[in-house]
Amino acid sequence: MNDPRFWLVVPAAGIGQRMQADCPKQYLRIHNRFLLDITLSRMLEHDLFAGCMVPLHSEDRWWPETEASTDRRVATCEGGRERADSVLLALKALAGQARPDDWVLVHDVARPCLSSADLLRLAEQLKDDPVGGLLAAPVTDTLKIAGVGREGIEVRGTQDRSQLWRALTPQMFRFELLRKALERAERAGRVVTDEASAIEMAGHTPRIVEGRPDNIKVTLPADLSMAAFILGQLEAERQVVTKERE
């Protein structure tokens, strides 16, 4: 039997309303490159993936201007209204190529700061797992339970954070298992905020692989400068490692 292959899915059909920009956030620029191009190039620099599928909005007019649009490893399909819809459409588009036991890594287009070490560790630690899992980071902030009172929002308690983790991406699951889990959630009308939640709804237990907390998601305008700083740090780390190997 052939070893399972790895496929990359990067949903890019969102319109990024919270960015208050004149284009979707994946087409905002850091160092004069589209956020989408930075994310895809950092993922695809590794000889890991058999192919990549990017679901796009039906009225996307920026894609032809991207570096990725000329990359033969990258294919596109029409995305859906929600993230889960886009991922399911991407899986259906890959159905003729991917085998049931192949791996699918779903990564947020707005997470350009994924470290190479985290990506490779995720693939290595989960490659023999029957289900899969995700990168996540332990919650370190104190969490408050709040409610609306007479004078505004009030603290109602403090949440125990000892078992809480922030879900990151990529999230990595078996192709057929993820497809069926998303289809089941869709039929049931259940809200799916990430792939792991769909897998959980289907009765499976995803594994957690600890990732770096600086794998941030660009959501607000201020996040762009933070992402640019982190990318600079990652590049500096890469140069140090390269020199040590020489």
C-alpha positions in Angstrom: 0.0 0.0 0.0 1.3 3.5 -0.9 2.2 5.8 2.0 -0.4 8.5 2.6 0.2 11.8 0.8 -0.2 15.3 2.2 -2.6 17.8 0.7 -2.9 21.5 1.6 -6.1 23.4 1.8 -6.0 27.2 2.4 -9.5 28.7 2.5 -9.4 32.2 1.0 -13.0 33.0 0.3 -13.6 35.4 3.2 -14.1 39.1 2.8 -12.4 40.3 6.0 -15.0 42.8 7.2 -13.2 43.6 10.5 -10.1 44.8 8.6 -12.1 47.9 7.3 -10.1 47.7 4.1 -11.0 48.0 0.4 -10.0 44.4 -0.2 -10.2 41.1 1.6 -7.5 40.7 4.3 -5.7 38.0 2.3 -4.9 40.6 -0.3 -3.5 43.2 2.1 0.3 43.5 1.9 3.3 43.0 4.1 6.6 44.2 2.6 4.7 44.6 -0.7 3.6 41.0 -0.9 0.0 39.8 -0.5 -0.7 38.1 2.8 -2.0 35.1 0.8 1.3 34.8 -1.1 3.4 34.9 2.1 1.3 32.2 3.7 1.2 29.9 0.7 4.9 30.3 -0.1 5.9 29.5 3.5 3.8 26.4 3.4 4.9 25.2 0.0 8.6 25.8 0.5 8.6 22.3 2.1 8.7 19.2 -0.1 5.7 17.8 1.8 2.5 18.4 -0.2 1.2 16.5 -3.2 -0.9 19.6 -4.1 -2.7 22.6 -2.7 -6.3 23.7 -3.1 -7.4 27.3 -2.5 -11.1 28.0 -2.3 -11.9 31.6 -3.5 -14.9 33.9 -3.4 -17.0 33.7 -6.6 -16.4 37.4 -7.2 -12.7 37.4 -6.3 -10.8 39.8 -8.6 -7.4 39.9 -6.9 -6.3 36.3 -7.4 -4.8 36.8 -10.9 -2.4 39.4 -9.4 -0.9 37.0 -7.0 2.3 35.0 -7.2 0.4 31.8 -6.3 -1.8 32.1 -9.4 1.2 31.1 -11.5 2.3 28.3 -9.2 1.4 24.9 -10.9 1.2 23.3 -7.5 -1.8 25.5 -6.5 -5.3 24.9 -7.8 -8.4 26.9 -7.0 -12.1 26.1 -6.5 -15.1 28.2 -5.6 -15.5 28.7 -1.9 -18.6 28.8 0.3 -20.3 31.2 2.6 -18.5 29.9 5.7 -15.1 28.4 6.3 -16.4 24.9 6.8 -18.3 25.2 3.5 -15.1 26.2 1.7 -13.1 23.4 3.2 -15.7 20.9 2.2 -15.8 22.2 -1.4 -12.0 22.0 -1.5 -12.1 18.3 -0.4 -14.7 17.6 -3.1 -12.4 19.3 -5.7 -9.6 17.0 -4.5 -11.7 13.8 -4.4 -10.4 12.6 -7.8 -6.8 12.8 -6.6 -6.7 12.2 -2.8 -7.0 8.8 -1.3 -9.2 8.2 1.8 -6.2 7.7 4.1 -4.3 10.7 2.7 -3.7 13.7 5.0 -5.3 17.1 4.6 -3.7 20.0 6.3 -6.1 23.0 6.5 -4.3 26.3 7.2 -5.7 29.8 7.7 -4.7 32.1 4.9 -4.3 34.9 7.5 -1.7 33.0 9.5 1.5 33.8 7.7 3.8 33.3 10.7 3.7 29.5 11.0 7.2 28.3 11.8 8.7 25.6 9.7 9.5 23.6 12.8 5.9 23.6 13.9 4.7 22.4 10.5 7.2 19.6 10.2 6.6 18.5 13.9 2.8 18.4 13.3 3.3 16.2 10.2 5.8 13.9 11.9 3.9 13.4 15.2 0.6 12.7 13.6 1.6 10.8 10.5 0.7 7.4 12.0 -2.4 8.5 13.9 -5.7 7.1 12.7 -7.5 10.5 13.1 -5.1 13.5 13.2 -5.0 16.6 15.2 -4.0 20.3 15.3 -1.4 22.8 16.4 -2.5 24.6 19.6 -1.0 26.8 22.3 -1.8 26.7 26.0 -3.8 29.7 27.3 -1.6 31.8 29.5 -3.8 34.8 30.2 -6.2 35.0 33.1 -9.7 34.5 31.7 -12.8 36.3 33.1 -16.4 35.2 32.8 -18.4 38.4 32.2 -22.0 39.5 32.0 -23.9 42.7 31.5 -24.8 44.6 34.7 -26.4 47.9 35.5 -23.2 49.9 34.9 -21.9 47.9 31.9 -20.0 44.7 31.6 -19.1 43.1 34.9 -16.9 40.2 36.0 -18.9 37.2 37.1 -16.0 34.8 37.8 -12.6 33.6 36.8 -12.2 30.6 34.4 -9.8 27.8 35.2 -7.3 27.9 32.3 -5.3 24.8 33.2 -7.0 22.7 30.5 -7.6 25.5 27.9 -5.7 25.7 24.7 -5.9 28.1 21.7 -6.6 26.3 18.5 -4.1 27.2 15.8 -3.6 25.9 12.3 -2.7 23.8 10.4 -5.2 21.2 11.4 -4.4 17.8 10.0 -6.9 15.0 9.5 -7.4 12.0 7.2 -9.1 13.0 4.0 -12.2 10.8 4.1 -12.7 11.2 7.8 -12.7 15.0 7.5 -15.0 15.0 4.5 -17.6 12.8 6.2 -17.4 14.8 9.4 -18.0 18.1 7.6 -20.8 16.6 5.5 -22.5 15.2 8.7 -22.2 18.6 10.4 -23.7 20.3 7.3 -26.6 18.0 7.2 -27.3 18.5 10.9 -27.1 22.3 10.6 -24.3 22.5 13.2 -21.9 25.4 13.4 -18.3 24.3 12.6 -15.7 26.9 13.6 -12.7 24.7 12.8 -12.0 21.2 11.4 -11.2 19.8 14.8 -14.7 20.7 16.0 -16.3 18.8 13.1 -14.1 15.8 13.9 -15.2 16.0 17.6 -18.9 16.1 16.6 -18.3 12.9 14.6 -17.2 11.2 17.8 -13.4 11.2 17.3 -10.6 12.7 19.4 -8.1 15.0 17.8 -4.6 15.1 19.2 -2.9 18.3 20.1 0.6 19.2 19.0 1.9 22.2 20.9 2.7 25.1 18.6 4.4 28.5 19.0 2.1 31.2 20.3 3.3 33.7 17.7 1.5 31.8 15.0 -1.0 34.7 15.0 -4.1 35.2 12.8 -4.3 38.6 11.1 -7.8 39.8 12.0 -7.5 43.5 12.8 -5.4 46.3 11.1 -2.9 46.3 14.0 -2.1 42.7 13.4 -0.4 43.5 10.1 2.6 45.2 11.8 2.8 42.4 14.4 2.9 39.8 11.7 5.6 41.8 9.9 7.7 41.8 13.1 7.2 38.1 13.7 8.1 37.2 10.1 11.3 39.2 10.6 12.2 37.2 13.7 11.5 33.9 11.9 13.8 34.9 9.1 16.5 35.8 11.6 16.1 32.4 13.2 16.4 30.7 9.9 19.6 32.5 9.1 21.1 31.5 12.4 20.2 27.8 11.8 21.6 28.0 8.2 24.9 29.4 9.5 25.2 26.7 12.2 24.8 24.0 9.5 27.5 25.4 7.2 
